[in-house]
Amino acid sequence: MALSYLVPKDCIETTYEIKKSRFIARHFSVTDREQAMLALAQAKRDYPDARHHCWAYQIGPPHSPSFAAMSDDGEPGGTAGKPILNVIQHKDIGDAMIIVIRYFGGIKLGAGGLVRAYSQAAQQAYDEGETELKVELDEFQIQCDFSDEQAIRHWLFQHQGEVIGTEYQQAVTMKIAIDDRHLSDLSAYLHALKSASLIQP
């Protein structure tokens, strides 16, 4: 059965200030470590003079993530990355990253104050952002005649399916991904074409 969960819809940026320190938080969606590191590099380019660029991300469904990571980026251990990750984990969102950029205002906040500040900055970014439902698609293969390939591609497009790969030999073999709620309709459509068949994974 296809798995669905909430993910951040757009990149949102907010600012939180306390005791002259400024915390700029970005909340957005990532689906792998490479995306996360590219986003972090962009944040450092956007705010090169900030003292800290702390972050956390969680990839995959919120209740069974495939990977999570965090960084205090020079702040005392456990005062930045972990509070940011806690916000992500307690909001039931997946594929999410929050980066909090800090400009030091000259007044030390202490360990407890830092935890609260990073938590509040991350929470504010989450609260001001929107989420959308992500449906993880199931993968199948379709075999068909060359003459039916474009019609099948069009049907998949209309039903939010994806063609992941295609092999051309005596017939066409397409590796596809589709929400299994559309599976019975796809089977019926292919059956009507006569030349096409659905191969279970």
Order of alpha helices (4+ residues) and beta strands (2+ residues): beta-beta-beta-alpha-beta-beta-alpha-beta-alpha-beta-beta-alpha-beta-beta-alpha-beta
